[in-house]
Amino acid sequence: MNDPIFAVRAVHFAATAMTVGVMAFLVLVAGPAFRAAGADLAASEYRRRAVRIAAIGLAAAVVSGAAWVMLEAAKMSGRPLRDAIAEGVLRTVLTRTTFGLASDIRLVLAVLLGVSLSYFGSRLWARWAAPLLAAGLLGALAWTGHAAATERLAGHLHVVADALHLLAAGTWLGSLVALAMLLATARRRADRTWDHIARIATLRFSTLGIVGVLILLGTGTVNTWMLAGSLPALLGTDYGRLLLIKIALFGAMLSVAAVNRLRLTPRLSQPLSGAPGNARRQLIRNSALEIGLGLIIFVIVGALGTLPPALHTQPNWPLPFRVSAEIFDHPELGPRVLTAIGMTALGMALAVSGLFWRKLRWVMILGGAAVVAYFGRGLGDMLTEAYPTSFYASPTGYTTASIARGRHLFAQHCSSCHGPTGRGDGPAAVPARVKPSDLVSGHIYAHTVGDLYWWITQGIGGAMPGFARVIDEDSVWNLIDFLYANIDGTRLGAFAGTARRIAYPAPSFSLRCPDGAALASDALRGRVIHVVVSGANGTEQIARLSERARAADVVTILVAQDAAPPPDPAFCVADDANLAQVLAIYRGRDQIEGTELLIDQAGALRALWHPGVRSPRWTDPESFRREVETMRRTPAVQRSATHLHR
C-alpha cells in the first residue's frame, strides 16, 4: 500500500474508464435518445460537454500512465527514479518488456483518440473512431497486469477475460458520469423534451448496465479463479481479502443499480405530478453513490496490481476449523455427511420456497427449519481442527534432493523420540509421559502438509516442542517430504510385487538417456516407468530387462550402484546422487540391489519389488507384463487415511 504505483494505477484506471464510459454513453445511449426526441440542438450542446469530460479523462490517463511507466522502470531496476531514467532503464522497459510494449501501443491509441475527440462534433468518422480507440486504450491494460504473466492457453483466456472485464467495468462506471450529467441537465431544464430524453436515456443505460453486469460476473469469475483459485487463498492472503472487498462493493453497486432499474426508472413515465422530477433527483443521487463506490473499487484495483496474486502466496487460514475432504472417503462417515448435506439443502430450499407460497407459508418454513435443525448437526462431522498454516503448499516439488535432506534432518532432530524409522520407539520415548506418535501408522495422511508444518514449527502442546528456532523454513519442508516418503515406503513394502490402486507420489529425479538427452523424471509423464537398481551382473541383467521392457512397453531407468554407469547402457540411467538414498527409504534397508519400482503414467508410485518376493516374480517377462497391464487398467486412488489397509 506504500508503493506510489498503487495511487498512480488507481488514477489511471479511473481516468481511462471515465473516457471509455463517456464515449460509450454518447454512442449507445445519448445519441439514440436525442434522435428519438428530435432534439438536435440539445444533442450538440450535451455532446460538447461530454467530449470535454472525456478529453479531461484522457489527459489524466496520459499523465498518470507516463508516471506509472517511470515508476515501474525504477521498481524493475531497483534504482532511484532519476537514475532509472538517466541510465536507459526506461528505454529498456519500453522496448523489451510486455508491460512496456503494451504501454507504447496504448500511447499511440491515446494520441489517435485525442485527434478523434477534436473532430468528434464535426466528422462522422471521429464519432465511430473515438469509442473504438477508447475501448482499445482500456482493454490493452490487460497486458500490463497479472493476466499477461499467465502461461499457455490459460494465459490467453485470462487476458481476454481481463480485457472484457475492464471494458464492461469502464463502460458502466464511466457512463454513470455521463448519465448523471444528462439527468442533471434534464432536471434543470424541466421541459417535456428533456423529460423524454432523460426517460429514453435511462432505459437504454439500464439495458447497457444489464449487459455489463453479466459480462462482469462471467469475467470476474474467470479472473478470481485464475488469481485466487480457492477459498483459503481468498480468506488467507492480502490479495484475496482485497478481492473480497472489491466483490462486496460490486454487490453494493448492483443493489443500487437494481433500485434504479426496478423502482426509479419506471417512475420517469408516470404522469403523476412531480413523479418524474423526484425520480430524476433520486437517480442523480444514486448515480453519485455508484460513482463513489466505483472510485473505491479503482483504488482497490490499484492496490491489487502491486501485490502478488493470492494463488502464488501461502495463505494464513483465519478460522480454527476447516472442511476435511478425507471424510467423504470414510466408509461410514462419508455417506452420513453426504446425507446431511443433501437434507440440509432440501430443508433450506423448502423454507425459502415458503416465502413465495402464501397458503402453506408457515408450514413450509417451519418444516424446512426442522429438517435443517435435525440433519444440520451431521455437518459438524465435516469439520476438523485447523491452523494458520493448514493450507500451505510445499514449495519443494517433492524431489529426491529434498527427501534425502529430510532424512538427514529426521535423524538429527527427530529420531531420538520417534525412532530411526519413525515408529515412536526412540530412546527418549521410554521415560516420556506422552509417548511420541508412530509416524508410519497412517494418521499423517489425514492431515494437510500445512498441519504438519505447524506442528513441526510450533509444537504440539506438551507432547512435542516446536523447532522453528532450530531449523529454517526450507528444512521443515524437506522434513515433511521425508515423512511422506517414509510412510509411503512402508505401505509399498507391505505389498511388495503387487501393483495396487493406491497412488503414492513419485519423487522427481534426473536421468540421462542413450541419446544423450538429460531429463527430469517428470518429463516422462504419459509412459509407465520401470526403475531398476542394477546389480553386479549388469550385462546379464540388461539383456533380461530388454525382454521385459518390450513385453510390457515401459521406459526402463537403471540406477547404478557405483559412481560410473554401466558401459554403453541400453536404457536411461539415473544420474541423481540422491536417488539411492530415497530408494533405501522405500526399500526399508540400505542394501537396495535388485530393487524395482513401477511409476504409472500420471507419475505415481504403484508397486515395489525386490529379490526374495516369491510371487509375482517380476524377473519373468510374462508375469511382469501382466502386473503392468493390471496397473494400467486399475484406476488410481490418491493415498489417504482411509486407504491404509486395502
Secondary structure, DSSP 8 states (H G I E B T S, - for coil): ---HHHHHHHHHHHHHHHHHHHHHHIIIIIHHHHHHHT-HHHHHHHHHHHHHHHHHHHHHHHHHHHHHHHHHHHHHHTS-HHHHHHTTHHHHHHHHSHHHHHHHHHHHHHHHHHHHHHTTTT-HHHHHHHHHHHHHHHHGGGGGSGGGG--HHHHHHHHHHHHHHHHHHHHHHHHHHHHHHHHHHHHHH-SHHHHHHHHHHHHHHHHHHHHHHHHHHHHHHHHHHHHT-SHHHHHHSHHHHHHHHHHHHHHHHHHHHHHIIIIIGGGGG--STTHHHHHHHHHHHHHHHHHHHHHHHHHHHHHHTTS--GGGS-----SSEEE-GGGGGSTTHHHHHHHHHHHHHHHHHHHHHHTT-STTHHHHHHHHHHHHHHHGGGGGGGEEE--TTTT---SS-SBHHHHHHHHHHHHHHTHHHH-TTSSS--GGGSS-SS----TTSSGGGGS-HHHHHHHHHH-BTTTB---TTTS-HHHHHHHHHHHHHHHHHHHHHHTTT---SEEEE--B-EEE-TTS-EEEGGGGTTS-EEEEE--S-HHHHHHHHHHHHHHHT-EEEEE-SSSS--SS-SSEEE--TTHHHHHHHHHTSS--TT-EEEE-TTSEEEEEE-TT--SS-TTSHHHHHHHHHHHHHS--EE--GGGTT-
